[in-house]
Every structure is written in C-alpha cells, then in structure tokens.
C-alpha cells in the first residue's frame, strides 16, 4: 500500500509561490491617465453633449437629444467633407513622394551631414504655422517668380487642365491649398520615414543583390516593405491633421476650396452654431477613425518587426 | 579551354585599395570547380574584402575575376551566378523562411520555385519551419536557412563569410560536418572565409593563408601544417617551435645544423640550395620528452636538446610542457596522455625528434609572425 502513496506524494507539487503584487506600473500610469481624463475624455463628453443640445449662446442650450443636427450638418456640408478627405489624401501622397527619397538619402547616404539635414527638416517649426502659410501667399503671388516660372514652363496650363487652378493665377486655388498642406506637413512624413530607413540593415540590401534582385526589385521587395512602419506612421501623422486643417484652405484657397476644418471654425466662432460645429467635429473624428482603421489593417504593420 | 578548368574561379592580379590602405594586394588565385576552399587569415588580412569582390559587392581597384572563361569583374552582384552566406545571415525579416529561400529563384523566374525551396530546406533539415519568420528561429537555424537560401540557386560559386562565427562551439562543430556533407552532396565550389585555423583545416580541401592583403601559402591542410613556408603560416596554423640555426654542412641526404652550439640534423631537401641562416621549425607534438640517461627507444639519428621543465599543464588528452633551453628560449612540447610518466616542473629533460619532422624557414623573417594574431582571434571567439 505504500507505493501508491509515494506516487501521490511525487505528483502533488507544492503550491506555487504567491506572486508579489506590484502597484508600481499602475502608479506610473496614473499621471498620464489623469491628464487624458481631464483634457480628452471630459471635453469629448462635453462635445458629444453639445452636439445634441438645441438653443443659442444668448438664451442658453438645452439637452434635447436632437439627432437631426447630424443629418442637417451632413446634408449641408458633405462636399466640404469629401473635399477635406481628397485634399488631405493628395497632400499625403505628395509628401510621401517628396519625403521618401529625402529620408532615404538622409538615413543611408548623408553620413556626417545627417544631423545637419535633420535640423533643416525641423527648422520650419521655429516659425509659426500661420506665418509659414502666409509666406506661401507671397511665394505664389501672381507677379512673383514662381508664378512666372509656372507660366513659362506651361506648368500653369497643366494645373488648369487638371482643374487644380481656374486661371493663370496659382493663388486661391485647389493647387495652392494642396501645396500648402504638403509643405506644412512634410516634416511629419520625413521624420518617421527617416527613423525606419535609418534602422534598415544595409546588409539586407546587399543580400538581395546577391540573390539576383536588380536595384528596383530590391527596393520593392526589401527596402519598401521594411520601411512600411515609417510609411504608415508618416501618412497617419500627415493625413489626420491635414484632413482637419483650416489654415491652408482659408489663407491659400477660395470659396470653392473650403475644407471641413474651416467650416467647423466658422460655425463655432462666427456663426456660433455650437451644436452643428460639435456634430461636424464628431463626424470628422469618426470618418478619420474609420479610414485609419481600414488603412492600418490593409498595411498589415502588425506583422512587421 | 580544357574541360578541367571550366568553371574554376580565378583571380588575377586583384588589388583593392581604400585611400592609402591596401586591403588586398596583387592576389592571384585559382579555385578549382567543386572544391571546398578556405581563405584563412587574421582579421584585417583582406579575406572578407576578397570574398566581397568575388560576390560583386566591392569592385577591385585593379585585376580581373573569372569564372571559367567569363570575366565577371565588371558585372553587378545581381548578374553574377555567385551566392553568399553572410556572417550576419542577412535573412529578410519580413519574409517567411520559405519566401527567404525562394527569393533568388523567383528573381530568376525559376519554375516550381516552391518545390525547389522546400527541397533545399529539407537538405538543411528545416522543412518543418518553412512558414515561420526568421526572428522566431535560433542562431543555428538561421544559419542553415541562410545556407539553404544560397545553395538552392545552384550557383557556380558559393561564398561563406565566417558563417559559423556566431555559433557556440558545439553547434559549430556540428555545422562544420554538415557543411562539408552538403558541399559534397551538391558539388558546388565553396569558398569559406574564416580566421579559425581549426575550422579551415577540418573542412577545406585547400587552404589559402592570407596575411596583410597577400597570400602566404596555398595548399592542402596537411601540407600547410607539416611544411609551412613562412613563419607566419608556421605560427598561425597550430603552434611551432622556431630555432635559430645555421647550416654547418651537407652530407648526402642530411644537412648538419648548428643551433646555439648543438648539432641538429634536417633532411637536405628541406633546405634551399644557398641557405646558410634559417629558422628550424618543429611542431610541439613531434617533440618527445625523454628522461636523461634513459635509453632513447628510437634511432640514434634523432635530434636531441636538453632543458628544464618550467611549466606542465595537464589537459586530459595531453600534457603541455614548456621546456627552457640553455639559451633561454622556451620550447612547447605536447605529450600524448598514453600512459607514460609525466615530468614535473623543474625536472631536467631531453627532447628528441626525428630529423624529417623538422622544417626550414628562411632566416630573415620575424619568428613571431602570426603567433599573436592567432592568440587574439581565439581569444575573441
């Protein structure tokens, strides 16, 4: 009878030592969480509530759960919505086109000039966004050198043909707004691209060449997929703020280039229709979240190292 | 072109200079098709630069590289039928193992690439992890994937750049044997770059010893070991006792040498015709320890030196001694643990060796060349 008892003793393991509870991680989370609750969650709730109130600033607002505000806002301002997405998408595509070669050069070839070039990329941030955008009014002015060059090279004709401008003038056009967005958000594209291209192991590029990949194939099969985290990061950092931007469309555009940010701005501050403005803000957020979620899923970055 | 030389890898007068530094200097080398060839040398000797020039990753400053009768000097890496197993493995982290292995096949639009890649994975016994990503594998597995990725293309020449450097000793030994088996199975020319002389001797048919951008000696492992032609090779490949000697006379097949007043013999064919001063070399395991007064079991023709044991260290397989000669030099002796009594530190002993175990190196060289390099490298791994 002793044998089964001995077996039993062997198989009953001692209870695992109680894991010591540590509260430190939660304590470290606390300041950030508190900040977000106060400055993100509370305003969001206030905004949501505002969008469902009726009234006016003088006589006050009442919570009426008036969902019709959303439908009215959408039916009135959907062209601005669509335009915002299209302009932001075009600007994002252009920044990617401009930033990728630059970031690649900085990360892989610039050597000791790397830091200097990085400073140059960040340099525009030393002046305000508004001032930089106003400067574009001067750059694109009708009798300026840029407009002159566009005319002599027939670039302005191309822009007209693409319906980005309506006449010889570059200012106050779709072109000007998209160019302004592209310029203003370029650093947000360059920096994440630079970070991911800097980590790119040059030996992988050599290995691809060793395995019969031409430089072009090497780019599409190795460099581009490995830089995707930077591409996704850069496009998000560009697209999201560009879609809600209201400075570029106001300072460089015309009445036909109004973007949704500009609408929200004027609904809040000029017309003072707070409910419509809040509803538009909420819908813009929703649209961006849906687009971004779809995009990130498609890019499949979770599989990347 | 005769049949036997077609497909040989030939380097003629290859030189690579960086600014004022010459990494590879006037290298002439023929690597026969289908051979397992090792480029051996200390770090910075130019062996990796040579490999990169063959791969097409670096361009020679002067000279040509040929495969068979094709001059490939000015072709790009992706145009050459040469593949490399990189020291860092350089597996593509975003591709699965099977996609890594079929990368080269797909660039060449080989049909049935998936089956061929699987075959290569089976060769390295990793078919079961085809769907994993490189980051999920151990170093040894990654190394084999890198090998499969190169072998699958059946290149004219396969280059291995210190492929076992990152593996631990046990795994390295195992991979050495596996690599050699795979090489004989696929019959591709392997050019293996290493600083590990034991690895080179274990694996290669032919070894080229490089030093400071130049070839020191090329030959099969046994020849290099038994008959080194320079002090560098004598010290870098294994260990050597080098004795300063002058030729006293030549008597038939035997030359009489004077080593610090002691008469020693060497077969005359080891000497160049007009040599007078030389380094007489003898490997530590060729020296036998004989107690003074005890009769030497071997012939009376043996060379003899006497000295005092200054250090004895037992390694299990053998005992390593240092024996100080009357002129101060300490000779290394390795005595097999074959049951003979061991000498104690401080004991007076005689050393005996057969004259044909000696080798002669020209006397104008530094007798310590290569010794330090080897110590450095083995310390680093």
Interface residues (C-beta under 8 A of the other chain):
Chain A: X201 X203 X204 X206 X207 X208 X209 X210 X211 X212 X213 X214 X215 X217 X218 X221 X222 X225 X226 X303 X304 X305
Chain B: X55 X56 X57 X76 X77 X78 X79 X82 X83 X84 X86 X88 X90 X91 X92 X93 X94 X103 X104 X107 X108 X133 X135 X149 X153
